[in-house]
């Protein structure tokens, strides 16, 4: 007889705790955006005072071409992007180019955050939001090839959910490959493969393991077709670099087996570079932690989800797109990436996709049917029902 009032009192208290948690998550979300944007803008405007010269090497090469200080095509790797900056009127305006790059990255981050319909963030996700703004200011708030990766990224975030629209994103990747980095053609192919696979399979451990073998397959394809070692395109670039964060070649046997093993092992080390503190100064532990947090944390968050939203709803489609491109870039980085600093720089424009992945899957409430998924049409009731039957 006396237990019933106690149970009623307890039931009345639980919503208050949930509301408090929701308000706190809303505060984390808002503070992370404001703080992250402000810190990133400050770094962008004061980069010469707060960042070492090594963060500006590529930007200086692009600037020399864009401003006409060196003839076109004396540096074939950076001439196309230099010409683009000159064409849009930023060839001789480094500060303006930095601001435009940072604002473009910030806009994509905001599109990613609001596209999923979530207005809350846990503390780790809030820290990731701040990190996305800061890394964008460091690597994209300057003359950069990587700024143009934001084009396929924002397309994948913004396009309607049906898989046929992914063709537009793949086309943008191929255009980026044609004008700036040819290995993005492999990224586009790997993305398409992952996108089809994730229609049925969304288990992170299987997809990650498959990526390791896919990277070895890419390296061996180069060996068979071109007669070069599986890790040739990484080691040949390393010979011209003077970086403390070089990826150490690990070749326990003669080629091509040694190169294949090297690609396989470094695929995993590019998610968590545990060897970096032993090959560089203690300061580069920051790079190790940055790579681990930027690349591994979103996958760990996705791995913790018991059931994904259905691929027939917007959240499910966005999560699969984001995961597919993140994993596709991981496959290619194992073959081509010369150092960990470059790996972090090249991953930075993908951080909005990592946010999409985490926010789309942030949904024990979604799976329980208590928080309908947002979509363009506003038809959320059907989406909640469908979201509980996705692949396990």
GIQUI-V254600 format. One record per residue. N is the residue number from 1. RES is the residue in three letters. SS is DSSP state (H for helix, E for strand, L for the rest). Layout:
# GIQUI-V254600
n: (N:N)
res: (RES:RES)
ss: (SS:SS)
This chain:
# GIQUI-V254600
n: (1:2:3:4:5:6:7:8:9:10:11:12:13:14:15:16:17:18:19:20:21:22:23:24:25:26:27:28:29:30:31:32:33:34:35:36:37:38:39:40:41:42:43:44:45:46:47:48:49:50:51:52:53:54:55:56:57:58:59:60:61:62:63:64:65:66:67:68:69:70:71:72:73:74:75:76:77:78:79:80:81:82:83:84:85:86:87:88:89:90:91:92:93:94:95:96:97:98:99:100:101:102:103:104:105:106:107:108:109:110:111:112:113:114:115:116:117:118:119:120:121:122:123:124:125:126:127:128:129:130:131:132:133:134:135:136:137:138:139:140:141:142:143:144:145:146:147:148:149:150:151:152:153:154:155:156:157:158:159:160:161:162:163:164:165:166:167:168:169:170:171:172:173:174:175:176:177:178:179:180:181:182:183:184:185:186:187:188:189:190:191:192:193:194:195:196:197:198:199:200:201:202:203:204:205:206:207:208:209:210:211:212:213:214:215:216:217:218:219:220:221:222:223:224:225:226:227:228:229:230:231:232:233:234:235:236:237:238:239:240:241:242:243:244:245:246:247:248:249:250:251:252:253:254:255:256:257:258:259:260:261:262:263:264:265:266:267:268:269:270:271:272:273:274:275:276:277:278:279:280:281:282:283:284:285:286:287:288:289:290:291:292:293:294:295:296:297:298:299:300:301:302:303:304:305:306:307:308:309:310:311:312:313:314:315:316:317:318:319:320:321:322:323:324:325:326:327:328:329:330:331:332:333:334:335:336:337:338:339:340:341:342:343:344:345:346:347:348:349:350:351:352:353:354:355:356:357:358:359:360:361:362:363:364:365:366:367:368:369:370:371:372:373:374:375:376:377:378:379:380:381:382:383:384:385:386:387:388:389:390:391:392)
res: (UNK:UNK:UNK:UNK:UNK:UNK:UNK:UNK:UNK:UNK:UNK:UNK:UNK:UNK:UNK:UNK:UNK:UNK:UNK:UNK:UNK:UNK:UNK:UNK:UNK:UNK:UNK:UNK:UNK:UNK:UNK:UNK:UNK:UNK:UNK:UNK:UNK:UNK:UNK:UNK:UNK:UNK:UNK:UNK:UNK:UNK:UNK:UNK:UNK:UNK:UNK:UNK:UNK:UNK:UNK:UNK:UNK:UNK:UNK:UNK:UNK:UNK:UNK:UNK:UNK:UNK:UNK:UNK:UNK:UNK:UNK:UNK:UNK:UNK:UNK:UNK:UNK:UNK:UNK:UNK:UNK:UNK:UNK:UNK:UNK:UNK:UNK:UNK:UNK:UNK:UNK:UNK:UNK:UNK:UNK:UNK:UNK:UNK:UNK:UNK:UNK:UNK:UNK:UNK:UNK:UNK:UNK:UNK:UNK:UNK:UNK:UNK:UNK:UNK:UNK:UNK:UNK:UNK:UNK:UNK:UNK:UNK:UNK:UNK:UNK:UNK:UNK:UNK:UNK:UNK:UNK:UNK:UNK:UNK:UNK:UNK:UNK:UNK:UNK:UNK:UNK:UNK:UNK:UNK:UNK:UNK:UNK:UNK:UNK:UNK:UNK:UNK:UNK:UNK:UNK:UNK:UNK:UNK:UNK:UNK:UNK:UNK:UNK:UNK:UNK:UNK:UNK:UNK:UNK:UNK:UNK:UNK:UNK:UNK:UNK:UNK:UNK:UNK:UNK:UNK:UNK:UNK:UNK:UNK:UNK:UNK:UNK:UNK:UNK:UNK:UNK:UNK:UNK:UNK:UNK:UNK:UNK:UNK:UNK:UNK:UNK:UNK:UNK:UNK:UNK:UNK:UNK:UNK:UNK:UNK:UNK:UNK:UNK:UNK:UNK:UNK:UNK:UNK:UNK:UNK:UNK:UNK:UNK:UNK:UNK:UNK:UNK:UNK:UNK:UNK:UNK:UNK:UNK:UNK:UNK:UNK:UNK:UNK:UNK:UNK:UNK:UNK:UNK:UNK:UNK:UNK:UNK:UNK:UNK:UNK:UNK:UNK:UNK:UNK:UNK:UNK:UNK:UNK:UNK:UNK:UNK:UNK:UNK:UNK:UNK:UNK:UNK:UNK:UNK:UNK:UNK:UNK:UNK:UNK:UNK:UNK:UNK:UNK:UNK:UNK:UNK:UNK:UNK:UNK:UNK:UNK:UNK:UNK:UNK:UNK:UNK:UNK:UNK:UNK:UNK:UNK:UNK:UNK:UNK:UNK:UNK:UNK:UNK:UNK:UNK:UNK:UNK:UNK:UNK:UNK:UNK:UNK:UNK:UNK:UNK:UNK:UNK:UNK:UNK:UNK:UNK:UNK:UNK:UNK:UNK:UNK:UNK:UNK:UNK:UNK:UNK:UNK:UNK:UNK:UNK:UNK:UNK:UNK:UNK:UNK:UNK:UNK:UNK:UNK:UNK:UNK:UNK:UNK:UNK:UNK:UNK:UNK:UNK:UNK:UNK:UNK:UNK:UNK:UNK:UNK:UNK:UNK:UNK:UNK:UNK:UNK:UNK:UNK:UNK:UNK:UNK:UNK:UNK:UNK:UNK:UNK:UNK:UNK:UNK:UNK:UNK:UNK:UNK:UNK:UNK:UNK:UNK:UNK:UNK:UNK:UNK:UNK)
ss: (L:L:H:H:H:H:H:H:H:H:H:H:H:H:H:H:H:H:H:H:H:H:H:H:H:H:H:H:H:H:H:H:H:H:H:H:H:H:H:H:H:H:H:H:H:L:H:H:H:H:L:L:H:H:H:H:H:H:H:H:H:H:H:H:H:H:L:L:L:L:L:L:L:L:L:H:H:H:H:H:H:H:H:H:H:H:H:L:L:L:L:L:L:H:H:H:H:H:H:H:H:H:H:H:H:H:H:H:H:H:H:H:H:H:H:L:L:L:L:L:L:L:H:H:H:H:H:H:H:H:H:H:H:H:H:H:H:H:H:L:L:L:L:L:L:H:H:H:H:H:H:H:H:H:H:H:H:H:L:L:L:L:H:H:H:H:H:H:H:H:H:H:H:H:H:H:H:H:H:L:L:L:L:H:H:H:H:H:H:H:H:H:H:H:H:H:H:L:L:L:L:L:L:H:H:H:H:H:H:H:H:H:H:H:H:H:H:H:H:H:H:H:H:H:H:H:L:L:L:L:L:H:H:H:H:H:H:H:L:L:L:L:L:L:L:E:L:L:L:L:L:L:L:L:L:L:H:H:H:H:H:H:H:H:H:H:H:H:H:L:L:L:L:L:L:H:H:H:H:L:L:H:H:H:H:H:H:H:H:H:H:H:H:H:H:H:H:H:H:H:H:H:H:L:L:L:L:L:L:L:L:L:L:H:H:H:H:H:H:H:H:H:H:H:H:H:H:H:H:H:H:H:H:H:H:H:L:L:E:H:H:H:H:H:H:H:H:H:L:L:H:H:H:H:H:H:H:H:H:H:H:L:L:H:H:H:H:L:L:L:L:L:L:L:L:L:L:L:L:L:H:H:H:H:H:H:L:L:L:L:L:L)
